[in-house]
Amino acid sequence: MKKSNQSGLSIIIPTFNEIENVNALFQKIIVFDSKVTFKYEIIIVDGNSSDGTSELIRKNINDSNLSTVKLVLSDRAEGYGADIWLGLSSAIHDLLAWTHADLQTDLLDLIKGHDIADENLNKKVLIKGNRKSRSIFDSMLTFGMSVFVLIKLRVWITDINAQPKIFCRKLFNEISKLKTVPKDFSLDLFLLVEAMERCYDIKTFNVYFLKRQFGTAKGGGGSIANRIKLIKRTLSYISNLSKKRGLDL
């Protein structure tokens, strides 16, 4: 079990074949660094990309001369959840977070989230975004997923896949003992359900979700086929979780 040795925020950003977004991502990181007033680190975890993503990340780290940014390499493409967990396992700060590299979410949202965490010191709180400026279709899909979770797992969680997620090291250490940490995009739901089971208060704040400018969506965005694939996988995960917990009707 890894212990924190510094107060501050560790931010995990997973990448997989995101070479088109890397330079723009580092521009955002430089802006974030100029505005942040607390200790932080950014851990970019590359999930065994084949397009040169990790090499370009390394070049940007060297060129920007930011000691707060480091690259962690996965030796195989295990998935979004596995990459985030790998990054969390090497984090040094007492607050942990993750967000995305596709520039649809703003790194500056992490400053807002950290401020909320500061206001809730010593409380059992998990902080997450609540996406605005989305299409009606996407919002309806998200709401439908929340309803399905309520039916199957008996908990109400809004905007499950919104970023960022910010939480304390204690929660991470507790759920790290479990053998059921998902390696795919179900990680977001897994974290929220486990937090609620441990009586954490889920606090949300509004974030603005932008359109992807470069590259291809790896999760539920982009093509209809992508969305259907993610929905099927998530519904299957929720159903299996319901059975394991003896909640099936």
Backbone as CSV, one residue per row, in Angstrom:
resi,resn,N_x,N_y,N_z,CA_x,CA_y,CA_z,C_x,C_y,C_z
1,MET,0.839,-1.188,0.000,0.000,0.000,0.000,0.880,1.246,0.000
2,LYS,0.772,2.064,-1.029,1.600,3.250,-1.145,1.041,4.352,-0.266
3,LYS,1.936,5.034,0.461,1.524,6.133,1.315,1.933,7.458,0.684
4,SER,1.147,8.506,0.949,1.474,9.821,0.445,2.673,10.373,1.196
5,ASN,3.568,11.046,0.481,4.654,11.724,1.169,4.610,13.228,0.940
6,GLN,3.563,13.708,0.310,3.428,15.143,0.081,1.954,15.514,0.043
7,SER,1.655,16.740,0.498,0.309,17.255,0.301,0.266,17.877,-1.091
8,GLY,-0.813,17.663,-1.787,-0.927,18.171,-3.143,-1.836,17.279,-3.961
9,LEU,-1.780,17.408,-5.279,-2.671,16.685,-6.176,-1.869,15.945,-7.238
10,SER,-2.107,14.649,-7.348,-1.526,13.835,-8.416,-2.584,13.624,-9.490
11,ILE,-2.271,14.007,-10.723,-3.222,13.960,-11.834,-2.766,12.910,-12.835
12,ILE,-3.609,11.938,-13.084,-3.289,10.877,-14.032,-3.982,11.156,-15.367
13,ILE,-3.219,11.110,-16.454,-3.776,11.299,-17.789,-3.374,10.098,-18.648
14,PRO,-4.313,9.223,-18.984,-3.978,8.068,-19.834,-3.955,8.463,-21.312
15,THR,-3.037,7.867,-22.060,-3.003,8.090,-23.509,-2.868,6.758,-24.233
16,PHE,-3.495,6.693,-25.378,-3.316,5.533,-26.257,-3.520,5.999,-27.689
17,ASN,-2.439,6.011,-28.455,-2.466,6.495,-29.840,-3.105,7.878,-29.940
18,GLU,-2.556,8.812,-29.165,-3.058,10.188,-29.131,-2.017,11.172,-29.663
19,ILE,-1.187,10.754,-30.607,-0.083,11.603,-31.057,-0.565,12.962,-31.572
20,GLU,-1.757,12.997,-32.161,-2.262,14.257,-32.709,-2.638,15.267,-31.624
21,ASN,-2.857,14.781,-30.403,-3.260,15.656,-29.302,-2.118,16.056,-28.379
22,VAL,-0.963,15.425,-28.511,0.097,15.596,-27.510,0.587,17.040,-27.412
23,ASN,0.905,17.672,-28.536,1.428,19.038,-28.482,0.419,20.005,-27.866
24,ALA,-0.848,19.863,-28.266,-1.892,20.727,-27.706,-2.095,20.443,-26.223
25,LEU,-1.973,19.182,-25.831,-2.098,18.835,-24.425,-1.027,19.546,-23.603
26,PHE,0.181,19.568,-24.100,1.256,20.231,-23.350,1.084,21.744,-23.307
27,GLN,0.472,22.320,-24.313,0.144,23.739,-24.230,-0.818,23.990,-23.067
28,LYS,-1.789,23.076,-22.906,-2.730,23.177,-21.788,-2.021,22.973,-20.452
29,ILE,-1.073,22.042,-20.413,-0.328,21.779,-19.179,0.480,23.010,-18.773
30,ILE,1.084,23.691,-19.745,1.867,24.898,-19.451,0.970,25.995,-18.881
31,VAL,-0.224,26.148,-19.442,-1.188,27.121,-18.901,-1.586,26.727,-17.479
32,PHE,-1.867,25.445,-17.275,-2.226,24.944,-15.938,-1.114,25.259,-14.941
33,ASP,0.124,24.990,-15.322,1.261,25.224,-14.430,1.385,26.700,-14.059
34,SER,1.025,27.598,-14.968,1.138,29.038,-14.704,0.063,29.541,-13.750
35,LYS,-1.014,28.776,-13.596,-2.137,29.227,-12.777,-2.272,28.492,-11.453
36,VAL,-1.686,27.315,-11.348,-1.887,26.493,-10.162,-1.141,27.089,-8.964
37,THR,-1.736,26.983,-7.782,-1.132,27.549,-6.574,-0.835,26.482,-5.521
38,PHE,-1.017,25.227,-5.867,-0.753,24.132,-4.930,0.244,23.158,-5.560
39,LYS,0.800,22.290,-4.746,1.723,21.285,-5.263,0.959,20.290,-6.126
40,TYR,1.592,19.868,-7.202,0.934,18.904,-8.079,1.974,18.113,-8.857
41,GLU,1.520,17.023,-9.412,2.277,16.281,-10.418,1.291,15.794,-11.464
42,ILE,1.752,15.698,-12.692,0.961,15.105,-13.768,1.683,13.849,-14.231
43,ILE,0.987,12.729,-14.141,1.540,11.451,-14.589,0.794,11.046,-15.855
44,ILE,1.487,11.104,-16.976,0.904,10.667,-18.241,1.261,9.203,-18.429
45,VAL,0.250,8.368,-18.540,0.476,6.926,-18.700,0.158,6.556,-20.140
46,ASP,1.169,6.093,-20.850,0.929,5.673,-22.227,0.713,4.170,-22.282
47,GLY,-0.433,3.782,-22.825,-0.844,2.371,-22.842,-0.318,1.599,-24.027
48,ASN,1.010,1.679,-24.237,1.654,0.905,-25.310,1.174,1.365,-26.689
49,SER,1.172,2.685,-26.898,0.772,3.250,-28.190,1.712,2.793,-29.303
50,SER,1.156,2.730,-30.507,1.954,2.291,-31.658,2.213,3.419,-32.653
51,ASP,1.766,4.645,-32.314,1.856,5.750,-33.278,2.910,6.786,-32.917
52,GLY,3.754,6.505,-31.932,4.781,7.472,-31.536,4.352,8.416,-30.437
53,THR,3.205,8.153,-29.804,2.705,9.026,-28.736,3.724,9.187,-27.612
54,SER,4.275,8.092,-27.109,5.179,8.179,-25.954,6.448,8.963,-26.287
55,GLU,6.966,8.805,-27.514,8.172,9.540,-27.909,7.899,11.050,-27.942
56,LEU,6.715,11.434,-28.446,6.381,12.854,-28.504,6.118,13.416,-27.108
57,ILE,5.529,12.626,-26.242,5.338,13.057,-24.849,6.690,13.322,-24.199
58,ARG,7.613,12.391,-24.378,8.947,12.543,-23.788,9.637,13.807,-24.309
59,LYS,9.501,14.062,-25.604,10.095,15.273,-26.185,9.476,16.527,-25.577
60,ASN,8.159,16.532,-25.409,7.488,17.700,-24.829,7.881,17.915,-23.379
61,ILE,8.061,16.829,-22.636,8.504,16.962,-21.245,9.882,17.616,-21.204
62,ASN,10.773,17.173,-22.058,12.128,17.740,-22.109,12.107,19.199,-22.565
63,ASP,11.324,19.490,-23.601,11.277,20.853,-24.152,10.635,21.841,-23.181
64,SER,9.618,21.400,-22.465,8.909,22.297,-21.536,9.650,22.476,-20.224
65,ASN,10.561,21.552,-19.934,11.352,21.617,-18.705,10.472,21.637,-17.453
66,LEU,9.377,20.899,-17.517,8.462,20.829,-16.373,8.798,19.590,-15.535
67,SER,9.357,19.800,-14.360,9.721,18.677,-13.490,8.500,18.032,-12.859
68,THR,7.345,18.695,-12.962,6.108,18.181,-12.356,5.392,17.180,-13.267
69,VAL,5.909,16.980,-14.472,5.271,16.072,-15.423,6.182,14.876,-15.673
70,LYS,5.612,13.677,-15.567,6.412,12.495,-15.865,5.611,11.514,-16.707
71,LEU,6.342,10.668,-17.396,5.742,9.671,-18.273,5.927,8.282,-17.683
72,VAL,4.831,7.527,-17.633,4.881,6.130,-17.213,4.435,5.287,-18.405
73,LEU,5.181,4.252,-18.694,4.887,3.411,-19.849,4.309,2.073,-19.413
74,SER,3.200,1.691,-20.038,2.666,0.346,-19.844,3.310,-0.558,-20.889
75,ASP,3.668,-1.766,-20.478,4.346,-2.656,-21.427,3.373,-3.442,-22.305
76,ARG,2.065,-3.216,-22.098,1.080,-3.851,-22.972,-0.206,-3.025,-22.959
77,ALA,-0.983,-3.157,-24.009,-2.219,-2.386,-24.144,-3.339,-3.085,-23.376
78,GLU,-3.449,-2.797,-22.088,-4.468,-3.451,-21.251,-5.777,-2.689,-21.206
79,GLY,-5.729,-1.382,-21.439,-6.963,-0.621,-21.424,-6.900,0.609,-20.536
80,TYR,-7.910,1.451,-20.721,-8.050,2.730,-20.024,-7.933,2.583,-18.506
81,GLY,-8.703,1.672,-17.939,-8.705,1.488,-16.488,-7.363,1.019,-15.962
82,ALA,-6.756,0.082,-16.669,-5.453,-0.444,-16.248,-4.392,0.643,-16.295
83,ASP,-4.439,1.503,-17.314,-3.450,2.575,-17.431,-3.611,3.592,-16.310
84,ILE,-4.849,3.946,-15.999,-5.078,4.891,-14.899,-4.602,4.296,-13.586
85,TRP,-4.911,3.027,-13.357,-4.507,2.389,-12.096,-2.992,2.317,-11.966
86,LEU,-2.313,2.101,-13.088,-0.850,2.097,-13.092,-0.316,3.469,-12.671
87,GLY,-0.928,4.519,-13.189,-0.514,5.870,-12.811,-0.790,6.182,-11.353
88,LEU,-1.969,5.809,-10.870,-2.322,6.044,-9.466,-1.353,5.326,-8.537
89,SER,-0.893,4.170,-8.950,0.000,3.373,-8.108,1.372,4.010,-7.949
90,SER,1.718,4.947,-8.821,3.012,5.616,-8.695,2.885,7.063,-8.223
91,ALA,1.668,7.479,-7.885,1.426,8.863,-7.464,2.000,9.130,-6.068
92,ILE,2.357,10.391,-5.809,2.998,10.727,-4.526,2.146,11.607,-3.620
93,HIS,1.087,12.208,-4.154,0.351,13.189,-3.352,-0.839,12.575,-2.614
94,ASP,-1.402,13.362,-1.705,-2.489,12.854,-0.863,-3.850,12.944,-1.540
95,LEU,-3.969,13.777,-2.564,-5.181,13.821,-3.380,-4.846,13.245,-4.750
96,LEU,-5.755,12.429,-5.280,-5.541,11.754,-6.555,-6.643,12.154,-7.530
97,ALA,-6.302,12.173,-8.805,-7.295,12.560,-9.810,-6.957,11.918,-11.142
98,TRP,-7.976,11.829,-11.994,-7.686,11.515,-13.387,-8.588,12.322,-14.302
99,THR,-8.089,12.539,-15.507,-8.844,13.213,-16.547,-8.350,12.671,-17.883
100,HIS,-8.799,13.243,-18.986,-8.499,12.683,-20.306,-7.505,13.536,-21.091
101,ALA,-6.885,12.916,-22.091,-5.878,13.590,-22.912,-6.443,14.130,-24.217
102,ASP,-7.726,13.926,-24.465,-8.291,14.250,-25.777,-8.718,15.698,-25.935
103,LEU,-8.464,16.532,-24.893,-8.745,17.966,-24.906,-10.233,18.305,-24.887
104,GLN,-11.072,17.298,-24.640,-12.499,17.577,-24.470,-12.794,18.071,-23.053
105,THR,-11.854,17.843,-22.159,-11.981,18.339,-20.789,-10.825,19.290,-20.509
106,ASP,-11.075,20.310,-19.715,-10.100,21.362,-19.450,-9.291,21.033,-18.194
107,LEU,-7.972,21.080,-18.301,-7.134,20.841,-17.119,-7.423,21.829,-16.001
108,LEU,-7.853,23.031,-16.352,-8.133,24.031,-15.320,-9.306,23.617,-14.432
109,ASP,-10.134,22.679,-14.910,-11.207,22.154,-14.054,-10.636,21.512,-12.792
110,LEU,-9.416,21.013,-12.882,-8.789,20.376,-11.716,-8.493,21.383,-10.615
111,ILE,-8.286,22.622,-10.986,-8.090,23.664,-9.967,-9.400,23.900,-9.222
112,LYS,-10.505,23.959,-9.960,-11.816,24.112,-9.324,-12.105,22.932,-8.397
113,GLY,-11.824,21.731,-8.902,-12.066,20.538,-8.094,-11.205,20.514,-6.848
114,HIS,-9.950,20.936,-6.969,-9.054,20.976,-5.810,-9.562,21.967,-4.767
115,ASP,-10.120,23.093,-5.223,-10.675,24.086,-4.286,-11.835,23.483,-3.488
116,ILE,-12.668,22.683,-4.159,-13.771,22.020,-3.455,-13.215,21.022,-2.441
117,ALA,-12.165,20.309,-2.820,-11.528,19.371,-1.883,-10.994,20.109,-0.662
118,ASP,-10.409,21.280,-0.889,-9.888,22.086,0.222,-11.002,22.501,1.181
119,GLU,-12.176,22.763,0.623,-13.311,23.173,1.452,-13.883,22.001,2.250
120,ASN,-13.493,20.791,1.905,-14.038,19.593,2.547,-12.946,18.729,3.163
121,LEU,-11.918,19.378,3.690,-10.822,18.645,4.320,-11.348,17.774,5.453
122,ASN,-10.788,16.591,5.564,-11.135,15.632,6.625,-12.556,15.084,6.505
123,LYS,-13.198,15.305,5.355,-14.503,14.718,5.099,-14.362,13.626,4.044
124,LYS,-15.276,12.679,4.059,-15.264,11.598,3.070,-15.995,12.088,1.815
125,VAL,-15.198,12.629,0.895,-15.770,13.275,-0.282,-15.047,12.803,-1.540
126,LEU,-15.819,12.549,-2.594,-15.271,12.346,-3.936,-15.856,13.447,-4.821
127,ILE,-15.008,14.079,-5.602,-15.419,15.220,-6.415,-15.343,14.843,-7.881
128,LYS,-16.374,15.210,-8.633,-16.394,14.868,-10.054,-17.061,15.970,-10.858
129,GLY,-16.762,15.978,-12.149,-17.388,16.934,-13.032,-18.831,16.577,-13.359
130,ASN,-19.552,17.562,-13.848,-20.922,17.391,-14.341,-20.967,18.110,-15.683
131,ARG,-20.982,17.341,-16.782,-20.765,17.914,-18.107,-21.926,18.770,-18.603
132,LYS,-21.558,19.938,-19.129,-22.514,20.842,-19.756,-22.186,20.949,-21.250
133,SER,-23.048,21.627,-21.974,-22.891,21.892,-23.411,-22.778,20.618,-24.238
134,ARG,-23.487,19.574,-23.831,-23.509,18.328,-24.599,-24.786,18.268,-25.428
135,SER,-24.777,17.409,-26.411,-25.975,17.258,-27.247,-27.091,16.595,-26.441
136,ILE,-28.328,16.809,-26.878,-29.471,16.197,-26.201,-29.351,14.672,-26.259
137,PHE,-28.893,14.151,-27.397,-28.749,12.708,-27.559,-27.760,12.141,-26.529
138,ASP,-26.591,12.772,-26.406,-25.585,12.297,-25.449,-26.091,12.420,-24.014
139,SER,-26.769,13.526,-23.719,-27.308,13.721,-22.364,-28.354,12.663,-22.030
140,MET,-29.171,12.303,-23.014,-30.186,11.271,-22.790,-29.544,9.906,-22.551
141,LEU,-28.491,9.591,-23.305,-27.784,8.335,-23.090,-27.193,8.274,-21.684
142,THR,-26.607,9.379,-21.257,-26.007,9.447,-19.921,-27.067,9.277,-18.841
143,PHE,-28.217,9.940,-19.018,-29.306,9.820,-18.048,-29.825,8.382,-18.012
144,GLY,-29.957,7.777,-19.191,-30.428,6.391,-19.247,-29.490,5.445,-18.515
145,MET,-28.187,5.692,-18.627,-27.221,4.856,-17.923,-27.384,5.006,-16.412
146,SER,-27.635,6.231,-15.947,-27.846,6.462,-14.514,-29.087,5.713,-14.020
147,VAL,-30.133,5.715,-14.837,-31.366,5.004,-14.463,-31.102,3.501,-14.371
148,PHE,-30.343,2.958,-15.326,-30.027,1.526,-15.315,-29.204,1.164,-14.080
149,VAL,-28.255,2.031,-13.714,-27.460,1.800,-12.500,-28.359,1.817,-11.269
150,LEU,-29.310,2.742,-11.227,-30.235,2.815,-10.096,-31.038,1.522,-9.975
151,ILE,-31.529,1.012,-11.100,-32.338,-0.209,-11.085,-31.511,-1.415,-10.645
152,LYS,-30.304,-1.527,-11.183,-29.487,-2.718,-10.952,-28.661,-2.666,-9.681
153,LEU,-28.189,-1.466,-9.291,-27.266,-1.368,-8.157,-27.821,-0.589,-6.971
154,ARG,-29.017,-0.032,-7.133,-29.706,0.692,-6.044,-28.980,1.961,-5.614
155,VAL,-28.250,2.582,-6.517,-27.610,3.866,-6.217,-27.869,4.820,-7.376
156,TRP,-27.989,6.105,-7.049,-28.213,7.115,-8.081,-26.915,7.882,-8.297
157,ILE,-26.378,7.788,-9.509,-25.133,8.469,-9.848,-25.351,9.208,-11.163
158,THR,-25.115,10.503,-11.153,-25.300,11.292,-12.367,-23.984,11.404,-13.136
159,ASP,-24.092,11.443,-14.452,-22.972,11.677,-15.361,-21.735,10.867,-14.955
160,ILE,-21.867,9.574,-15.046,-20.860,8.628,-14.543,-19.482,8.864,-15.149
161,ASN,-19.412,9.149,-16.433,-18.120,9.245,-17.110,-17.562,10.665,-17.204
162,ALA,-18.179,11.602,-16.471,-17.671,12.976,-16.486,-16.302,13.045,-15.816
163,GLN,-15.487,13.970,-16.295,-14.161,14.200,-15.722,-14.086,15.630,-15.184
164,PRO,-13.181,15.887,-14.254,-12.254,14.940,-13.635,-12.903,14.179,-12.484
165,LYS,-12.171,13.201,-11.983,-12.497,12.531,-10.727,-11.381,12.888,-9.743
166,ILE,-11.733,13.340,-8.543,-10.748,13.717,-7.521,-11.145,13.046,-6.212
167,PHE,-10.192,12.383,-5.556,-10.510,11.628,-4.351,-9.253,11.462,-3.507
168,CYS,-9.454,11.002,-2.277,-8.341,10.911,-1.330,-7.594,9.581,-1.477
169,ARG,-6.365,9.594,-1.038,-5.535,8.384,-1.102,-6.128,7.252,-0.266
170,LYS,-6.796,7.590,0.822,-7.374,6.551,1.670,-8.354,5.688,0.886
171,LEU,-9.197,6.320,0.070,-10.145,5.560,-0.743,-9.401,4.675,-1.741
172,PHE,-8.380,5.220,-2.379,-7.599,4.426,-3.333,-6.965,3.211,-2.657
173,ASN,-6.392,3.422,-1.472,-5.757,2.307,-0.763,-6.765,1.221,-0.395
174,GLU,-7.974,1.641,-0.018,-9.006,0.675,0.366,-9.439,-0.180,-0.836
175,ILE,-9.690,0.468,-1.963,-10.202,-0.305,-3.093,-9.084,-1.002,-3.873
176,SER,-7.853,-0.614,-3.621,-6.727,-1.314,-4.250,-6.611,-2.748,-3.749
177,LYS,-7.185,-3.012,-2.580,-7.141,-4.364,-2.020,-8.076,-5.318,-2.764
178,LEU,-9.010,-4.746,-3.520,-9.981,-5.570,-4.233,-9.351,-6.181,-5.484
179,LYS,-9.880,-7.323,-5.900,-9.370,-7.989,-7.099,-10.267,-7.727,-8.307
180,THR,-11.185,-6.769,-8.154,-12.187,-6.559,-9.193,-12.046,-5.209,-9.884
181,VAL,-10.884,-4.573,-9.783,-10.691,-3.280,-10.444,-10.726,-3.482,-11.965
182,PRO,-11.690,-2.866,-12.660,-11.802,-3.100,-14.112,-10.680,-2.437,-14.887
183,LYS,-10.293,-3.052,-15.991,-9.200,-2.530,-16.811,-9.691,-1.657,-17.955
184,ASP,-11.015,-1.528,-18.096,-11.555,-0.766,-19.223,-12.255,0.501,-18.751
185,PHE,-13.190,1.002,-19.541,-13.867,2.260,-19.218,-14.881,2.126,-18.076
186,SER,-15.046,0.940,-17.551,-15.920,0.753,-16.386,-15.281,1.280,-15.101
187,LEU,-14.020,1.687,-15.184,-13.325,2.172,-13.984,-14.044,3.352,-13.343
188,ASP,-14.587,4.249,-14.150,-15.286,5.417,-13.595,-16.452,4.990,-12.709
189,LEU,-17.275,4.071,-13.219,-18.415,3.578,-12.444,-17.935,2.820,-11.209
190,PHE,-16.930,1.991,-11.374,-16.378,1.218,-10.265,-15.976,2.136,-9.113
191,LEU,-15.239,3.198,-9.405,-14.794,4.120,-8.365,-15.975,4.748,-7.642
192,LEU,-16.975,5.198,-8.399,-18.120,5.877,-7.787,-18.935,4.931,-6.904
193,VAL,-19.172,3.722,-7.372,-19.939,2.749,-6.591,-19.191,2.384,-5.307
194,GLU,-17.888,2.134,-5.416,-17.103,1.783,-4.236,-17.062,2.934,-3.235
195,ALA,-16.982,4.154,-3.732,-16.988,5.318,-2.839,-18.312,5.430,-2.097
196,MET,-19.422,5.246,-2.816,-20.732,5.352,-2.186,-20.952,4.239,-1.172
197,GLU,-20.437,3.048,-1.452,-20.567,1.951,-0.490,-19.827,2.261,0.808
198,ARG,-18.804,3.104,0.711,-18.019,3.487,1.888,-18.485,4.817,2.459
199,CYS,-19.685,5.244,2.046,-20.354,6.442,2.569,-19.616,7.736,2.231
200,TYR,-18.970,7.773,1.071,-18.392,9.023,0.596,-19.486,9.869,-0.036
201,ASP,-19.411,11.161,0.189,-20.340,12.094,-0.427,-19.803,12.454,-1.812
202,ILE,-20.628,12.305,-2.839,-20.215,12.642,-4.196,-20.609,14.095,-4.468
203,LYS,-19.610,14.954,-4.610,-19.858,16.366,-4.893,-19.515,16.644,-6.358
204,THR,-20.400,17.340,-7.047,-20.183,17.635,-8.454,-20.024,19.136,-8.683
205,PHE,-19.352,19.468,-9.764,-19.285,20.857,-10.207,-19.342,20.874,-11.729
206,ASN,-19.862,21.953,-12.277,-20.092,22.017,-13.718,-18.786,22.150,-14.496
207,VAL,-18.668,21.351,-15.557,-17.541,21.443,-16.479,-18.111,21.485,-17.895
208,TYR,-17.327,22.015,-18.804,-17.793,22.131,-20.186,-17.054,21.144,-21.062
209,PHE,-17.820,20.339,-21.754,-17.311,19.227,-22.546,-17.213,19.675,-23.997
210,LEU,-15.982,19.694,-24.519,-15.738,20.195,-25.864,-15.690,19.064,-26.887
211,LYS,-15.785,19.414,-28.145,-15.665,18.414,-29.206,-14.202,18.033,-29.391
212,ARG,-13.983,16.765,-29.674,-12.624,16.299,-29.959,-12.148,16.938,-31.265
213,GLN,-10.942,17.544,-31.210,-10.401,18.211,-32.393,-9.540,17.285,-33.237
214,PHE,-8.802,16.391,-32.568,-7.853,15.548,-33.273,-8.019,14.095,-32.849
215,GLY,-7.622,13.202,-33.724,-7.595,11.789,-33.367,-8.969,11.154,-33.318
216,THR,-8.984,9.930,-32.832,-10.206,9.121,-32.797,-10.569,8.792,-31.362
217,ALA,-11.851,8.916,-31.025,-12.323,8.593,-29.680,-12.100,7.121,-29.382
218,LYS,-11.617,6.836,-28.159,-11.341,5.445,-27.770,-12.480,4.852,-26.934
219,GLY,-13.326,5.721,-26.391,-14.396,5.236,-25.521,-15.730,5.248,-26.218
220,GLY,-16.674,6.046,-25.679,-18.027,6.035,-26.217,-18.331,7.185,-27.143
221,GLY,-17.297,7.990,-27.468,-17.528,9.104,-28.365,-17.296,8.724,-29.814
222,GLY,-17.464,9.702,-30.695,-17.162,9.458,-32.102,-18.266,8.704,-32.806
223,SER,-17.933,7.584,-33.404,-18.864,6.849,-34.253,-19.971,6.166,-33.451
224,ILE,-21.064,5.854,-34.150,-22.169,5.120,-33.543,-21.683,3.750,-33.061
225,ALA,-20.810,3.132,-33.862,-20.280,1.817,-33.486,-19.532,1.887,-32.154
226,ASN,-18.753,2.966,-31.967,-18.039,3.162,-30.707,-19.009,3.264,-29.534
227,ARG,-20.063,4.036,-29.739,-21.043,4.255,-28.675,-21.752,2.947,-28.306
228,ILE,-22.161,2.214,-29.325,-22.864,0.948,-29.073,-21.961,-0.029,-28.330
229,LYS,-20.698,-0.080,-28.747,-19.740,-0.989,-28.112,-19.566,-0.646,-26.641
230,LEU,-19.415,0.647,-26.334,-19.236,1.066,-24.941,-20.496,0.800,-24.127
231,ILE,-21.655,1.102,-24.692,-22.916,0.894,-23.976,-23.099,-0.583,-23.637
232,LYS,-22.867,-1.454,-24.605,-23.016,-2.896,-24.367,-22.064,-3.366,-23.275
233,ARG,-20.819,-2.904,-23.346,-19.820,-3.316,-22.371,-20.179,-2.821,-20.965
234,THR,-20.667,-1.578,-20.901,-21.024,-1.002,-19.603,-22.249,-1.676,-19.010
235,LEU,-23.260,-1.929,-19.846,-24.463,-2.607,-19.353,-24.120,-4.007,-18.847
236,SER,-23.233,-4.688,-19.548,-22.804,-6.017,-19.122,-22.078,-5.942,-17.782
237,TYR,-21.214,-4.932,-17.625,-20.478,-4.762,-16.365,-21.440,-4.497,-15.206
238,ILE,-22.418,-3.631,-15.434,-23.390,-3.302,-14.390,-24.208,-4.539,-14.007
239,SER,-24.634,-5.292,-14.999,-25.425,-6.499,-14.738,-24.624,-7.526,-13.952
240,ASN,-23.378,-7.723,-14.334,-22.518,-8.674,-13.614,-22.257,-8.212,-12.187
241,LEU,-22.070,-6.899,-12.023,-21.845,-6.345,-10.682,-23.082,-6.535,-9.810
242,SER,-24.248,-6.364,-10.404,-25.500,-6.568,-9.686,-25.637,-8.008,-9.219
243,LYS,-25.280,-8.962,-10.069,-25.353,-10.380,-9.701,-24.386,-10.721,-8.571
244,LYS,-23.154,-10.197,-8.664,-22.157,-10.465,-7.640,-22.586,-9.939,-6.280
245,ARG,-23.344,-8.861,-6.289,-23.772,-8.242,-5.034,-25.143,-8.728,-4.584
246,GLY,-25.694,-9.689,-5.322,-26.973,-10.258,-4.940,-28.127,-9.313,-5.044
247,LEU,-28.054,-8.388,-6.009,-29.069,-7.337,-6.151,-30.038,-7.604,-7.290
248,ASP,-29.803,-8.640,-8.079,-30.676,-8.915,-9.209,-32.093,-9.227,-8.748
249,LEU,-33.045,-8.647,-9.450,-34.453,-8.908,-9.121,-34.848,-10.326,-9.510
